[in-house]
């Protein structure tokens, strides 16, 4: 017999809720029932009126598309995603002039006229990443979803990695990785780098202060 289960994962800018079923097992010693079937998935970006909805296919595509785009955004390498199912097509694109990320959801891939888009800031993007990471590391919710998160294939990797790539694996999640990426992305880049040795030094004050004469004692008679 199955029981209805609901799970909610949140971050400051994202709410992900799942409704599904867990199979009741006798002598189950786990603190929570394991959701093995999902019936409804809701994704809400805080401050945006649109709520994305779907089922297991929607959730799988959301995981793969978000993981691939974040890898591409941070590494600068193309990381295309192919979906076997044409339903719930999800893609991301970068808007350079606004430094925003456009999430596009099409219930049917071939129906371009019926699509919804959400414009995300970099902070919102990594809040979405963090929320999905909470789902992935939850052992009591759809454990089979871990197979949807895969590292960057070898033929997409550079011969030499920059320090950010060396210090963080190319996979979904890792909150420290996301926070570091946001800081690096928002940090202003100086136009020129100046040698501190070439900076003009303040002139030294060579005017010496007069030294007050030390009074000499006059010896007294008999000394």
FIMINU-741215 format. One record per residue: residue in one letter; x, y, z of N, C-alpha, C in turn. Coordinates in steps of 0.2 Angstrom, whole numbers. Example, Ala and Ser with C-alpha at 12.3 -4.5 7.8 and 13.67 -1.06 7.14 Angstrom:
2
  rest    n.x    n.y    n.z   ca.x   ca.y   ca.z    c.x    c.y    c.z
     A     66    -28     39     62    -22     39     66    -16     39
     S     64    -11     35     68     -5     36     64      0     39
//
This chain:
223
  rest    n.x    n.y    n.z   ca.x   ca.y   ca.z    c.x    c.y    c.z
     X      4     -6      0      0      0      0      4      6      0
     X      3     11     -4      7     17     -5      3     23     -1
     X      7     28      1      5     33      5      7     40      2
     X      3     45      2      5     51     -1     10     55      3
     X     15     58     -1     21     61      2     22     68     -1
     X     24     73      3     25     79      0     32     82      3
     X     36     84     -2     43     87      0     43     94     -3
     X     46     98      1     48    105     -1     55    107      1
     X     58    110     -5     65    112     -4     65    120     -6
     X     69    123     -2     68    131     -2     75    134     -2
     X     76    139     -5     82    144     -5     79    151     -5
     X     83    156     -4     80    163     -3     76    165     -9
     X     78    162    -15     74    164    -21     71    159    -25
     X     70    153    -22     67    147    -26     64    143    -21
     X     58    140    -23     54    135    -19     52    129    -24
     X     54    123    -22     53    117    -26     49    113    -22
     X     43    111    -24     39    106    -20     37    100    -25
     X     37     95    -21     35     88    -25     30     85    -21
     X     25     82    -25     20     77    -22     21     71    -25
     X     20     65    -21     21     59    -24     19     53    -19
     X     21     47    -20     19     42    -16     25     38    -14
     X     25     35     -8     30     31     -5     27     24     -4
     X     30     19     -5     28     12     -4     29     10      4
     X     23      9      7     24      7     14     27      0     15
     X     32      0     19     36     -6     20     36     -8     27
     X     35    -15     28     35    -17     35     42    -17     38
     X     42    -16     45     48    -15     49     53    -10     46
     X     50     -4     43     54      1     40     57      5     46
     X     63      5     47     67      9     52     69     16     50
     X     68     18     44     70     24     42     66     30     45
     X     68     36     46     64     41     49     59     44     44
     X     60     43     38     55     46     33     54     41     28
     X     47     41     25     46     36     20     50     38     13
     X     52     34      9     55     36      3     50     37     -3
     X     50     43     -5     46     44    -11     49     41    -17
     X     46     36    -20     48     33    -26     44     35    -32
     X     39     38    -32     35     40    -37     33     47    -36
     X     34     52    -41     32     59    -41     26     60    -46
     X     21     63    -43     15     65    -47     15     72    -49
     X     17     77    -45     17     84    -47     23     87    -44
     X     26     92    -49     32     96    -47     30    103    -48
     X     31    107    -43     30    114    -44     37    118    -43
     X     39    123    -47     45    127    -46     42    134    -46
     X     44    137    -41     42    144    -40     49    149    -39
     X     50    154    -43     55    159    -42     52    164    -38
     X     55    166    -32     52    171    -28     52    178    -32
     X     46    181    -32     45    187    -35     43    187    -42
     X     42    181    -45     40    180    -51     33    176    -51
     X     28    179    -55     21    176    -55     20    169    -58
     X     25    167    -62     24    161    -65     27    155    -61
     X     23    150    -61     25    143    -58     25    138    -63
     X     31    135    -64     32    130    -68     30    123    -65
     X     26    119    -69     23    113    -66     24    107    -71
     X     25    101    -68     26     95    -72     26     89    -68
     X     29     84    -71     30     78    -67     37     76    -67
     X     38     69    -68     45     66    -67     49     69    -73
     X     46     69    -79     50     71    -85     52     78    -85
     X     48     82    -82     49     90    -81     55     90    -76
     X     55     86    -71     60     87    -66     67     84    -68
     X     67     79    -72     73     76    -75     76     82    -80
     X     72     85    -84     74     89    -89     77     96    -85
     X     73     98    -80     76    104    -76     82    102    -73
     X     83     96    -70     90     95    -67     95     95    -72
     X     94     92    -78    100     91    -83    101     98    -86
     X     96    102    -88     97    108    -91    101    113    -86
     X     99    113    -80    102    118    -75    109    116    -74
     X    110    109    -73    117    107    -72    122    109    -78
     X    119    107    -84    123    108    -90    125    116    -91
     X    119    120    -90    120    127    -91    125    130    -86
     X    125    128    -79    129    131    -74    136    129    -76
     X    137    123    -78    144    120    -80    147    125    -86
     X    142    126    -91    145    130    -96    146    137    -94
     X    142    140    -90    143    147    -88    149    148    -84
     X    151    143    -80    157    144    -76    163    142    -79
     X    163    137    -84    169    135    -87    170    138    -94
     X    165    141    -97    166    144   -103    166    139   -109
     X    164    133   -108    164    128   -113    157    126   -115
     X    156    125   -121    149    122   -123    147    116   -120
     X    141    115   -117    139    109   -114    132    108   -116
     X    131    105   -123    124    104   -125    120     99   -121
     X    114     99   -121    110     94   -118    105     91   -123
     X    104     85   -123     99     82   -128     94     78   -123
     X     88     79   -125     82     76   -121     79     70   -126
     X     78     64   -123     75     59   -127     68     60   -128
     X     65     64   -123     58     66   -123     57     73   -126
     X     52     74   -130     50     81   -133     46     85   -128
     X     44     82   -123     39     85   -118     43     89   -113
     X     41     95   -110     44     99   -105     51    100   -107
     X     52    103   -113     59    105   -115     61    112   -111
     X     67    111   -108     69    117   -104     76    119   -106
     X     77    125   -107     84    128   -109     86    134   -106
     X     92    136   -106     95    142   -103     99    146   -108
     X     99    152   -108    103    156   -112    105    162   -108
     X    111    165   -110    113    171   -107    112    177   -110
     X    110    182   -107    108    189   -110    114    194   -108
     X    119    194   -112    125    198   -110    124    205   -108
     X    120    209   -112    119    216   -110    116    217   -104
     X    112    212   -101    109    213    -95    112    209    -89
     X    117    204    -91    120    199    -87    115    195    -83
     X    110    193    -87    104    189    -84    104    182    -88
     X    100    178    -85    100    171    -88     93    169    -89
     X     91    167    -95     84    167    -97     83    159    -97
     X     78    157    -93     75    151    -92     69    150    -97
     X     69    145   -102     64    145   -106     61    138   -105
     X     54    137   -104     51    131   -103     45    130   -109
     X     46    125   -113     41    123   -118     38    116   -116
     X     31    116   -114     28    110   -113     29    105   -119
     X     29    108   -125     30    104   -131     36    107   -135
     X     41    103   -136     47    106   -139     46    109   -146
     X     41    106   -150     40    108   -157     35    114   -157
     X     32    116   -152     27    121   -151     30    127   -148
     X     34    131   -153     37    137   -151     33    143   -148
     X     27    143   -151     22    148   -149     20    148   -142
     X     20    142   -139     18    140   -132     24    139   -128
     X     27    144   -125     32    144   -121     32    149   -116
     X     36    148   -110     36    153   -105     43    154   -103
     X     45    160   -101     52    162   -100     52    166    -93
     X     58    165    -89     59    168    -83     66    171    -83
     X     67    177    -82     73    180    -82     76    180    -75
     X     82    177    -74     85    176    -68     92    180    -67
     X     93    182    -61     99    185    -60    104    180    -58
     X    110    181    -58    115    176    -56    114    173    -49
     X    112    177    -45    110    175    -38    104    170    -38
     X     99    172    -42     93    168    -42     95    161    -46
     X     99    161    -51    102    155    -54    105    150    -49
     X    109    153    -45    113    148    -41    108    146    -35
     X    103    150    -33     98    148    -28     94    142    -31
     X     93    142    -37     89    137    -41     94    131    -40
     X    100    132    -42    105    126    -41    105    123    -34
     X    105    128    -29    106    125    -22     99    121    -21
     X     94    124    -23     87    120    -21     87    113    -25
     X     89    113    -31     90    106    -34     95    102    -30
     X    100    105    -28    105    101    -24    102     98    -18
     X     98    102    -15     95     99     -9     91     93    -10
     X     87     93    -16     84     87    -18     88     81    -20
     X     94     82    -23     98     77    -25    101     74    -19
     X    103     77    -14    106     74     -8    101     71     -3
     X     95     72     -5     90     69      0     89     62     -2
     X     91     57      3     91     50      1     84     47      1
     X     79     51      4     72     49      4     67     51     -1
     X     70     55     -6     66     57    -12     69     55    -18
     X     65     51    -22     67     49    -29     75     48    -29
     X     78     43    -26     85     42    -26     87     40    -33
     X     83     38    -38     85     37    -45     87     43    -49
     X     85     49    -46     87     55    -49     95     57    -49
     X     98     53    -45    106     55    -45    109     53    -51
     X    106     48    -55    109     46    -61    108     52    -67
     X    104     57    -65    103     62    -70    108     68    -69
     X    112     67    -64    118     72    -63    124     69    -65
     X    127     71    -70    133     68    -72    139     74    -73
     X    145     72    -72    151     77    -73    152     78    -80
     X    155     84    -81    157     86    -88    161     81    -92
     X    158     79    -98    162     74   -102    169     76   -104
     X    173     71   -105    180     72   -106    181     76   -112
     X    178     75   -117    179     79   -124    177     86   -123
     X    173     88   -118    171     95   -117    176     99   -112
     X    181     95   -110    186     98   -105    192    102   -108
     X    194    107   -105    200    110   -108    206    106   -106
     X    212    108   -110    218    104   -108    221    107   -102
     X    220    114   -101    222    117    -94    216    120    -91
     X    215    119    -85    210    122    -81    212    128    -77
     X    207    133    -76    209    138    -72    208    137    -65
     X    210    141    -60    209    139    -53    202    138    -51
     X    197    141    -54    190    139    -52    188    132    -54
     X    190    130    -60    188    123    -62    192    118    -58
     X    198    120    -56    202    115    -52    200    114    -45
     X    197    119    -42    195    119    -35    187    116    -35
     X    184    115    -40    177    113    -40    175    108    -45
     X    172    103    -43    170     98    -48    165    100    -53
     X    164     98    -59    159    100    -64    153     96    -63
     X    149     97    -58    143     93    -57    138     98    -53
     X    132     96    -53    127    100    -50    128    100    -42
     X    127    106    -40    127    107    -32    133    110    -30
     X    135    109    -24    141    111    -20    140    119    -19
     X    137    120    -13    135    127    -12    141    132    -12
     X    146    129     -9    152    134     -9    155    136    -16
     X    154    131    -21    156    132    -28    151    138    -30
     X    145    137    -29    140    142    -31    141    149    -29
     X    143    149    -22    144    156    -19    150    159    -22
     X    155    155    -23    162    158    -25    161    160    -32
     X    157    157    -36    155    159    -43    152    166    -43
     X    147    166    -39    143    173    -38    148    178    -37
     X    152    177    -32    157    183    -30    161    185    -36
     X    164    179    -39    168    181    -45    165    184    -50
     X    158    183    -51    155    186    -57    153    193    -55
     X    151    194    -49    149    201    -47    155    206    -46
     X    161    203    -45    167    207    -43    169    211    -49
     X    170    218    -48    172    222    -54    179    221    -56
     X    180    221    -63    187    220    -65    191    226    -67
     X    197    227    -64    200    234    -65    202    234    -73
     X    202    240    -76    204    241    -83    212    240    -84
     X    215    243    -79    223    242    -79    225    240    -73
     X    231    237    -73    235    235    -67    241    239    -66
     X    242    243    -61    247    247    -60    253    244    -56
     X    259    245    -57    264    243    -53    265    247    -47
     X    264    245    -41    264    249    -35    271    253    -34
     X    277    250    -37    283    253    -37    283    260    -41
     X    279    260    -46    279    266    -50    274    271    -48
     X    271    270    -42    266    275    -40    270    281    -37
     X    268    287    -38    272    293    -35    272    293    -28
     X    278    294    -25    278    294    -18    278    301    -15
     X    275    302     -9    274    308     -7    281    311     -5
     X    283    318     -6    289    320     -5    291    320      2
     X    297    318      4    299    318     11    301    325     13
     X    299    326     19    300    333     22    307    333     25
     X    311    337     21    318    337     23    320    343     27
     X    315    347     29    317    353     33    318    350     40
     X    323    351     43    325    349     49    323    354     54
     X    320    352     60    318    356     65    324    359     69
     X    324    365     71    329    367     75    329    364     82
     X    335    362     84    336    359     90    338    364     96
     X    334    364    101    335    369    106    341    367    110
     X    345    372    111    352    371    115    351    369    122
     X    355    365    124    355    362    130    359    367    135
     X    356    370    140    360    374    144    365    371    148
     X    371    374    149    376    372    152    377    375    159
     X    378    371    164    378    373    171    385    377    172
     X    385    383    175    391    386    177    394    383    183
     X    400    381    183    403    378    189    404    383    195
     X    402    381    201    402    386    206    410    386    209
     X    411    391    213    418    391    216    419    386    221
     X    425    383    220    426    378    225    425    371    222
     X    422    371    216    420    364    213    426    362    208
//
